[in-house]
Amino acid sequence: MSESLNQKLRVAGQLGRIGAHIVNERLRRPKPTTLAEIPPSVDALTPEWLTAALCGGHPGAWVTAVSTASGSDGSTTRRVLAIDYNDVGRRAGLPVSVFTKSTPKFTSRAVTVPSAALTCEALFYDRIRPTLDIEAPHGYYMAVDNRSGRSMFLMEDVATTRKATFGDPTKHYIDRTRAEAIITTLATVHGMLWESPRFAGDLAVVKDAHRWQVDVNETIAFPRRTLIGFDRAESVFPAGFRRRRAEVFPALMTSLAMHKSAPSTLLHSDVHSRNWYLTPDGGMGLYDWQLISRGIWALDVSYALSSALTVRDRRAWERELIELYVDRLHAAGAPPLSFGEAWLAYRQQAFHGLVFWLYTIGAGRLQPAMQPDEVSLANLERMTNMIEDLDSFGALKESANTSRQLPSIP
């Protein structure tokens, strides 16, 4: 039996189990009071369950009331909770505003369970976030059950704790200072986990970027949805890019194949502008770590700059930003990269973000609506211009002709 068929059968089994659990939850309407059971939705949260999740280490503290303040829906259901405590909890400074992610819907579970997205995000907040000196939320409690698809994440509400504003390419302008903050954050993460032995230890579950994409291709018709997205968004592409329809996905897979042999680090993998938040001091924070993988640093950097910056600013600043990245990466613990090697990798790895957003706007009716179309179109206009400007298709051939490799640690 082929690996592809095995994957499809495995996913079919997962979806069948998830569907049965959804039916059971609707009949039983559970409201857990202990951590032995994960609430199926924020509506099922009880003060007792939240006390167990948030008040550990503070004897005598407990949650007295909880209400939903605001929220949105995408691949997961996101809600902000307002939480009240007794006097002991208030004196302990326990969080009164908590950001939650959960998966109450079948469509959410059908996406997050086969991809192990929430398992990886829980791993990030439990094992990786405490070791990183970056602007990013802290996690309070993470629970995932891959059999039922239930999940409940309780995280820092940075809009309250840090007065943060969430990014959006249609609403917020990223200036040079904030662009440099993006670069510094990525370089710090990449440098600290460059060729880390942890990828053979506590982070062994993190897939390389190529393997991750192959598995997704076999699970959710990613290539076909990318073509549909191309057709839906074609009007915002530069003229020269419109003839590349059949070349985009093969270019992505060629670029990802490079990750199998190159030095690797931890990748956020979904660094579009709506996964960044702006702080009042000009900084940039990064959240939504559910798609972490390992591979070539440039996947994150190309994706981040192509989404965050206007076409004009990216053209004006990108060389200096790559120079800054090389400097900050080395300072964070990675071996030195030459600018020429870094620039080539930056050009080659521009396809990942593009394909993610083609898939997003190409999603089917039974898939969760992940982003507004105007956001998808803004990203795709920027990304296709970047690929044209940098001749990213040509860069893949250049690598094949020159056999240039990124350096590894001696």
Buried (B, 14 or more C-beta within 10 A) or exposed (E): EEEEEEBEEBBEEBBEBBBEBBEEBEEEEBBBBEBEBBBBBBEBBBBBBBBBBBBEEBEEBBBBEBEEBEEEBBBBBBBBBBBEBBEBBEEBEBBBBBBBBBBBBBBBBBBBBBBBBBBBBBBBBEEBBEEBEBBBBEBBBBBBBBEBBBBBBBBBBBBBEBEBBBBBBEEBEBEBEBBBBBBBBBBBBBBBBBBBEBBEEEBEEBBBBBBBBBBBBBBBBBBBBBBBBBEBBEEBBBEEBEEBBEEBBEBBBBBBBBBEEBBBBBBBBBBBBBBBBBBEEEBBBBBBBBBBBBBBBBBBBBBBBBBBBBBEBBBEBBEEBBBBBBBBBBEBBBBEBEEEBBBBBBBBBBBBBBBBBBBBBBBEEEBBEBBBEEBBBBBBBBBBBBBBBBEBBEBBEBBEEEEEEBEEEE
